[in-house]
Amino acid sequence: SAYRLCIMRKLPSILARTLTSETSASPGLPDMTEVRSKLRDIVGASTNWRDHVQAMQERKALHTLLAKRQEDLPPRRMKDSYLEVILPLGSQPEIREKYLNVHNSVRFGRILEDLDSLGVLICYTHTKQEMQQRSPLSIVTALVDKINLCQKIIHPDCDIKFTGNVSWVGKTSMEVRMHMLQLHDGDYSPVLDATFVMVARDPENKRPAFVNPLIPETPEEEEIFKQGELNKLKRIEFSTASLLKMAPTAEERNIVHDIFLNTLDTRQEGEGTVSFRSRKLPPNSVWMEDAKLKSLEICHPEERNIFNRIFGGFLMRKAFELGWATACSYGGSRPFIVSVDDIMFQKPVEVGSLLLLSGQVCYTEKNYIQIRIHSEVYNANTREHHTTNIFHFTFISENEVPQVVPKTYGESMLYLDGKRHFTAVMKEI
């Protein structure tokens, strides 16, 4: 199974040494509450919504602290940004409720929120200047490259440890690798690996800003850095071959044509006069148009991030929960998340927006369900809709699921895109 194949990615040896198992909750490690309060301190974010305008005004003055070129910033090592954070579900039962789902395991949507906050703090640790208390950088999540899970169930009563560091740096962007482990019988065992890409912008979050270069120190770190470079190239390749830019490959055209022939209704017509209009659903299948779910969120100030936009982790949690519900209602049994990949944050979501989420089953294979969530904001004043994110989730269901079948050309493109994502995920795990 996909889960058994997940192996901890190699960490630089200097980092790996700190991962030796401990028999109890790690004393002295910061928890998620501390992570979030540290982030607020770093950017000088207001704790009261009514003060947010003034807090943002104060940030404007930090412009003068930005580097004019990357060469002016001191290089950093991977271990400089390395962080370990504890989520004490076992040792502090009072925080358990927030993380609990109805199946008595951990809500994965909450984990997505935690990974997002931790990823940002790791980047601030990488770019920290000794003399400055506040950072002039606005660091935001640009992309969740991938999250692969190797445990089906995350237990709600055992401590969780997150570790991570900056693994690759461009001029204004940083790749962050994070790992999540859970305490069982005195040992921390791997649960998931995550790769996020963060971008640095000026204090008002308007223009890109330079970040400290990264210097690998060991052969293992060289390897990790090289992998970051490859990940970037892979993303460019994937985006260049996008079905919005290029026609499907010959093999993909055959797949679509076969589906089309398979759904033609030959009973309706006389001999030799098959109509292209009449379609029938093959056995044990569901039309794509019948495999959708939608939801609406009102974006309240409570969900804001340190820059007073809606927190990316909240968007991921809501998208994941709709994705899970879509997979659950489609497969008719409990789905488990296998992988999250290629979440692009295209536009920030403002507080007060109406957030419309649409979930679509776009590809199925045996027990697997590939879900695509489209997220858009609606501005009631201008009556405009804007896409903010596309999310891709791969679930595995307890039972084999019906085949999802596209009817239109547009649906066929969604189907092929879903198949591409599914194939990429299967290669990874």
N, C-alpha and C positions, 0 to 999 in steps of 0.2 A: 504493500500500500504506500501511497504517497507520503504518509506521515513517517513511516519507518525510515524512509530514505533521507530525511532531513538531517544533515550533519552540521554541527557548529562550524561556521566558517573560521578559518585560521585567523586568530588575532595575532598582532605582533607579540613576540615572546614576552617582551617587557610588560605588556598589558595582561597577557594571559596569566602571568604569575599571580596577579591580584585576584584571579577568578577561582583560586583554590576553594574548595567547599568549606563551609563553616557550619557548625552544628546548630547554631541558634540564629535568630534574627541578627543581622550584622549591626553591632552597636555603633553609634556615631555616624552612620550613613544618613544623608539627607533623605526626606521623603518627598512625595509629590507636592504637598502643601508648601514646603520650603522651596521647591523648584519654582513654583508659580510666584511666590513672594519675592524671590531673588530676581526673577525676570522683571517684576514691577519696579524694583529698586534700580536695576541696571538702566532702564529707560526713563525712570521718573514718572511712571504711570500713576494716574489718580486712582484712589480707591472709591471715590464717589463719582457717580456719573455726572453730577452737576458741575464738577470741577474739570471735566475732560477738556473743554475748550482752552482753559488757561494752561493746563498741563501740556497741551500740544503747542501752544504759543511759546512756552518756555523751552521746548525742544528745538525750536527754530534756531535759537542762539548757538546750538551745538555745531552748526554748519562749519564754523571756523576750525573745528577739530578734525575734519575729514582729510584724509591723505590726498595729495594731488596726483600721485602715481603709486602703483603697487610697490615699486622699488624702495619707497620711503618707509615702508612698514617692516618691522623686524620679522624674519621668518620664524615659524613655529614648528614644533615636532608633534607627532601623533599623540604622544603621551601627555603633552601640554593641555590637550582638550579632553583627555579621558575622564569620564565621570561614572560613578556608581550611585544608583539611587534605589532606595528600598520602598516597596509597597507592602506595609506590614499587615496583610490580611489575616495571618495566623496569630501574630502576637498582639494585634489591636483590633479585636472583633468589632469595635464600634464603627470602623470605616467600611465594614464588610457589606452592609446593606446597599450602599451606593453602587457596589460592583456586582451585585447578585442578579442573576436572571431566574426565570421561572423554573428552569431545569436544574437549579441548584449548582450552577457553574458560573464562571466569571463572564460578565458582559463584555464582549470583544470591543464594542463601541467605546467603552470607557478606556480600554487599553490604547485604542487609536488616539484618544485625546491626550493620554499620558505620553505616548511616543512623540506626538507633535510638540508638546511643551518641552520635553527633554531635548529633542533635536535642536530647538531654538537656543536653549541654554548652552548646549555643547558648542554651538557656533559662537555665542557670545564669549565663552571661555577661550576659544581659539583666537578671537579678535581683541581680547581684553588688553587695554593699555594701562600700565602700572599706575601712572599718575592721575588717571581720570576715574572719577567715581561713576560717572554716567557715560554710557556709550553713545556716540553720535550716530551709530548705525541703526537702521530699522531692518531687522532680520526677519524675513518671512518665508514660509514654506512655498516653494515653487512647484514641487513635484514629489509624490510618493512613488519612487521607482518600483520598489517591490517589497512585499512583506510575505515571507513564506513560513508556514506553521509546521511544526513537527509533532505537536500534541493535539489530539482531537478535543480534549476537554481540559480547561484551565480550572484548577480546584479553587474554591472560594475561601478555604480555611488554611491555606499554606502561604507563607511569605513569598513575595515575588521580588526578584532583583533585576533592575535594568542596568546595562552597561553600554557605553558607546563612546565614540570619538570621531573627529573629522578624519575622513579617509582619502579625500582628494580635494584639491582647490583649483579653481580657475582664477580669472581676474576679479570677478565680483560674485562668484557662486562657490558653494561648498557642498561636498557630498558628505553625509553623516551615516555611519553604520552603527546600528544599535542591536543589542541582543537582549532577549528576555529569558530569565531562568526562574525555575520555581523550586522551592525547598521541599524535598521528599526524603524521609529517613536520614536527615542530617546532611544530604547532598543537594547542591543546586544542579538541576538538570535542564537542558535547553528546551525552550518552548517555541521561540520564533526568532528569525533574523529579519531586520528591516533596513532598507536603504532609502534615505530621504535626500532630496536636493533642496538646499536653502539659498536664497539670494539676499545680498546686502544692498540696502538702498540708503539714501540720505535721510536726515532726521525727520523730514516730512513725508517720507515714503514716496517720493516722486521720481527720483533718478537713481541709476545704479551707483554703488560706491565700492571702492577697492577694499579687498580684504588681505590679511597677512598671507604670504606664500607658505606652502607646507614643504618641509624637507624630510623625506623618508630616511631613516637611519640604519635599518637592517635589511637583508635580502627579503625577509617576509614583508616588511613595510613597503619595499620597492614593488613587490608583487601586488599588494593591496592598492597602492597608488596607481599602478598600471591598470588594474581592474576598474578603477574609477574612470580612467581615460577611456577604456573599452566600453563601459556603461554609457558614457556620453555619446560615443560614436554609434552605438547600437540604437540609442534613442533617436539620433538624427536619421539613421537608416530607416527605422520603423516609421518615422514621421514623413520621410520622403516618399515611402511606398504606400502612404495612406490612401485608402479607397476614395477619399475626397479629392485626391490629386491625380491618382493613376488608375487606369482600368485594372480589373482583376487579372490575375495570371491565367494562362491557358488552363491549368489544372482547376483553378477556382471557377472559371467560366463553365467547365464541364460539370462541376458539382451543382452549380445553379441550374444548368440545363437539365440535368438528371432529376433534380427536385421538381422542376417545372413539368417534365414529361410524366413523372410519377403521380402528379396531382391532376392531370387532365382527366376529365370525365368523358370516357368514350361511350358510355351507355346512352347519352342524350341524343346522339346523332345517327344518321344512316351510315352505311358502309362508305368509308373514304371521305367523309365530310366532318371530321372532328373539329369542333369549334375551339378556338383558343380561349374563349371566355368562360366556358363551363369548367369549374374546378371541383375536385372532390378531395376530402381529407384521407390520407392513407390510414390503415389501422394503427392503433396505439400512438396517435399523434395529436398535436394541438396546433392550431393556427397561431402564428406569432402575435397577431392582433388580439388574441384572447389570453395572452400570457403577460399582462401588464398590471402594474399597480401604481397609484400616484399618492403623493401626500403634500401637505402645505404646512409651512412653519412661519410663524410671525417672529421676526428676529428682535428679541428684547435686549435691553442694555446688559442684562445679566450674562448674556452669552458673548460679551465683547472680549477682544484680546487686549494686549497692552497698548495697541495703537488705536483702540476704540473702533475697530472694525470687528465683524463677526469672526470668532475664533475658528481657525481651520479645523481643529480637532472636533469641534461641535458639528461642523458640516460633514466631516467624515463619519462621525457617530450616527447622525441622522440618515446619511446615505447608506451606511452599512445596515442599519436597522430596517430600512425599506427594502434593501437587497435581500436580507434574511427573510423578511415577510413574503417577498415575491417568490423566493426559492421554496419557502415552506408551503405556500398555497399552490404552487405549481406541482411540486413533487409529492405533496400529500403526506410527508413525514418530516421529521426534524432534520434540517440541513446543518452541516458543519462547515465552517470557513476553512479553505485550504490555502488560498492565496489572495492577496490584494495587489493589483499592479497598475502602473501607469495612471495615477491620479494627477491630472494637470489642474493647477489653480490658475485659471485664466484671468479672473477679475476678482477684486476684493468685494465682499458683501457688506453693505452699510447697515448699521443698526437702524431698525424701523422698516427694513425691506420685507416684502412677502417672498418667501423662498418656496419655489415650486419644484418638487422632486418627482421624476418619472422613472419607474423601474421597469425593465424589459428583460425577459428571458430571451437571449439572442443566440444561444447555442447549447445543445445538450449532447452528451455521449455517455452511455451506460448510466452510472449513478451520478455523473457530474452535471452541474448546471452552471452555465456562464451567464452572469447578470451584468447588465450595463445600466448605470443610473445617470440620468441627465439632470443637471441642476441649473435652474435659471432663477433670476430675480425679476420681480415685477415691481415697477415704480408706479404707484397709484396716481402720482401727480402728472407724470409725463405719459403714462399708459404704455411704457416701453418694456419689452422683455429683453434680458441679456443673459446669454449662457455664462455661467461662472465656473462650472466644473463638469468633467465627465469622470465617472468612477467605474472601475472594472473589478468584479469580485468573482472568484471561483469557489463554488460550494460543492460538497459531496453529500448526497442524500442517503438515508439508511436503505432505501429500496431503489431499484432501477426506475428511471423516470421516462415519461413519454417523449417521443421525438418532437422537437419544436420545428414548425415548418413555415418558411416565408412564403407570402403570396405575391407581393409586389416587388419591383426592382429595388426600391428603397430598403425594404425589409431584407432582401437578399444580400444587400451590401452590409447591413447590420449583422446578418448571420455570418458572413465571411469574416467581418472584423472580429466578431466573437470567437470564431474558430481560430483566427490568428492569435488572439490573446490566450486562448485555452492551450494551444500548441506550445506557445512560448513558456507558459507556466509549467506544463508537463515536462518540458526539457530541463527546467530549473530544478524540479524536485524529483 
